[in-house]
């Protein structure tokens, strides 16, 4: 089983500060420190993710023993934490430091292994519900982690620790994957760069290209934006692409769907682009999902991705994706384009926006890009939508659209994908970019994280994972 630990960057910084691992805290001493992380989880057929949500730091009064080579928490401190896991449904990540270790291969000591072999099976028997317990050790420059597999009754390696998002200081990569010491030993061969991608190597680097080859990106919506995005990702060499869209190709789509013609009318969009990509790039693994993102079949495959690209055209789908990204700590790159006509049918405005949603940067809801009333209409059952239209709400009138505008916005989205995944990529983040096609201007907009947001705020649903899965009334699944 492939297991990852996902940690929001602000929480990662707080954890390292508590463990006295950052250079500015070196004067805090050389004793080992300890903390517990409460985590949600995300389980699918490919891997299990522990989604860190909250840190419970062990203070001096919570410790039975503390020295430069050992740290032992008091029993009542452990029990209080376990009671929260039991009553609230969290998984547990136990973290301690090796402040003396400055190597690139921090790992568990013999004492650590002896303690884990004793306590991990015992903790697994205490819970009346499925419970995952992982331990993590952090040195100055590296980390290791393992978990207890209750089914196999053995300890297994956590493959990597993923740090995602922004902290209050705006420092560090927005998406950083740290292989654990144990994970490095078990990591499969990432392969070599294919000849058709060699001209990208000076831009992306060898490591950047290999990351693309080993990444799964879900593209939701295969209209004017999504058709561009899917094909550009394939050209770049993304190894696995999940395509999600319930619709078939219609004549009215042909002015903006790349490579589609009149003879393709009636074909499933996802099957059409799967065939197109795999003919041109047989090494790309494409998974077609002919379903709406509000359906369980689509949601379950979308959450398996490493990154979500939203190319949807309504507030309801955008709301679902915003929650999916927030609950499962998945980077979301949302795009939209639009044309507004004046009263005399002249061109009044034309442009689009690209937004990146990661922990600490706010979400589409607190930025004000989702209309709650329109989202409720979009997510309502078809008979209710029909009733509302008959009484003057909503419209089936198609919006104006041109292929070149979609191409610009889609390419901006793909550029954000590359920047997020590249190990030398984003060190800072522009959450929102606005494109004005009439003035040829791209304007970066800094937005603030709202800690009171009911979705991504401190009391919101960030990192809850499968503990609070998304359920949409009226979906077919």
Helices and strands as residue ranges (DSSP letters): E 2-8, H 9-18, G 23-28, E 34-43, E 47-57, G 60-62, E 63-66, E 71-73, H 75-88, E 91-97, H 110-126, E 133-138, E 143-149, E 154-157, E 160-164, E 175-179, H 181-186, G 195-200, H 201-213, E 216-220, H 224-236, E 240-244, G 251-253, G 262-264, H 269-280, E 285-289, H 296-302, E 307-310, H 315-327, E 331-341, E 347-357, H 372-379, H 382-390, H 403-421, E 432-436, E 441-445, G 466-468
